């Protein structure tokens, strides 16, 4: 007929219901925590990669040590030689992968290394001081390489006259840029080479 539920039975049913709700909440929290941990790990790896790329674009560059010019028979600069080294904090820089923008009185030219095999005017490199056998790679703060520009012939822009100015921008493979500006002295007579 009628069943009577005592206080103890009601309390037992409420306790089981509470336990089921608690277990469900723990499972949902565990799943959410797993998703958050995975997302955090992904975002951290992306942030590190972006940070390394940004750092390379700023630091993996060269700096000028000195720039000289060779004076030809017509009292003009026919060769320009820029000695470079790694900038402080820079990683390895391969000059054969660099591009150079030459902004001079005759216009603007973009040059690649002569080993690139591309058409047009090129720049060449030579070792001044190198800690290993690499032909074009600056990988030590003591390394020094010459970047050479033959202005006359080989599709060059032509010789530089007295008082003319040039800006050279060296762009490394990482995207870092070094700008070098020089001016030819007002008098080149009786000189074989001058500092620019």
N, C-alpha and C positions, 0 to 999 in steps of 0.2 A: 504494500500500500504506500504509505508515506515513508520516505527515508529521511532521516534526520542527520544533517551534517554537523558534526561537532566543530568547536573552535580549532581543535588540533588539525583536523582534515583541511579546513579552509586555509590555515596557515601553511600547511605543506604544499597546497596547490599554488598559493601566491609565491612561495619560495622557489618552486620549480619554474614558474613563469619568469621570475626575476633572473634566475640563473640562465635561462635560454636567451633573454634579452642581453644579459651581460656577455655571454659567449659571442653573440652576433656582433655586438659592439667591438669586442676585441678583434674579431676576424676582419671587420671593416677597417679598423684602425691599422691592423697589420698590413693589409693590402695597400691602404693609402700611404703608409710609411714606406713600403717598397717602391711605390711609384715615385714618391718624393726623392728617395735616395737615388734612384736611377736617373731622374731628371737633374738632380744636383750634380751627379757625376758627369753627365753629358755636358751640362753648361760649364762645368769647371774645365773639362778638356778643350772645349771650344774657346773659352777665355784664354787658356794658356797658349793655344795655337795662334790666336789673334794677337796676343801680347808679344809672342816671339816674332811674328811677322812685322809688327809695328816697331819693335826694337831693332830688327834688322834694317828696316827702311831708314832708321835714324842713324844707327851706329856702323853698319857694314859699308864703310866708305873709305876713300883714300884722302890723304892731305898732301899738299904741295910742300916739297923741301926747297926746291929752287927751279927757276925757269931761265934758260939761256937761249940765245939765238946765234946762228952762224951767219956771218956777213959774207955775201957774194961779191963778185967783181964789180957789180954796178952799185955798190954801197947800199944794198937792200938785204933784208933778212930772208934767207932762202930755206933755212931749217930752223925749227923750234924744238927744243928738247926740255921736257918737264920731268923732273925727278919727283917721284911720289913714294910715300910709305903708308902704312896703315894708320888710320885715325885712332886716337885713344879709345879703347873699349871695342874696337872693331873686330869682327870675326874674319875668316878667310875671304879674300877677294881675288877672283880670277879675272885678270885684265883682258883675256881673250873673249870673255863674255860681256865686257863693258861696251857701252856706246858713248861716243863723244860728240857733243854739239859744239861746233866752231862758229862763233859769231864775230865776224870781222868786217873790215871796210868793204869787201867784195860781196858780202851777204852771209847767209847762214847755211851751214852744211852739217849733215849728220854722218859721222864716220863710224865704221866698225873696224875691228882688228884685221890685219892683213891675212890672218889664218881663216877668216870667215868664208872666203871664197866669193863674196858678193862683189858686184860691179862698183866702180867709182873710186873715189879717193879714200884711202885707208890710213890708219895710224899703225905704227909698229912699236914693239917694246924690246927692251934689252935689259939684262940683269946688271945692276951695279954692285949689289951685295945681296946674297941669298943664302939662307941657312940650310937649304936642301937643293935637290936637283930640279925643282919645278921651273919651267920656262916662262910662265906668265902668272903664277899664283903668289900673291902676297899672303903669307900665313904666319909671319913672325914680326914683332914690332921692330926688329933690326933690319928687315928686308927693305931694299931700295931698288926700284925699277925706273928706267927711263921710258917715258911715252914720247915718241918722236913723230913729228909732223914734217913731211917733205912738201914744201909749199909750191915748188916749181916742178912742173911735169907731173906724171902719174895722176892726172885729173885734179891736181891741187889748185887752189884759188889764185895762185900767183904770189910773188914776193911782197913783203911788207916794207913800206917806206918809212922814213924818219917821222916820228911823232904819231904813228898810227896805233890804235888800240884794238885789242882782241879780248873777248871773253871765251873761255873754254869751260864747258860743263861736262864733267865725267860722271856718267850714270852707271852704277854697278848693277849686277843682276838682281840684287834684292830691292832695287828701287831707290837706293840712297844716292844723293847728288852732291858733288863737290864743284863749286864754281871758282875758277882761277881767272883773274883779270891782269893783263900786263900791257905795257905801253913801250913801244920802240923808242930808244933815246933820240934826242933831236939831232945828234951828230954821230954818224957811223964811219966817218972817214978814218983810214989807216988802222982799222980794227978787224980782227978775224972773227971774234966772238964778243958778245955783250950779254950782260945780265938784264933780263927783262922784268 
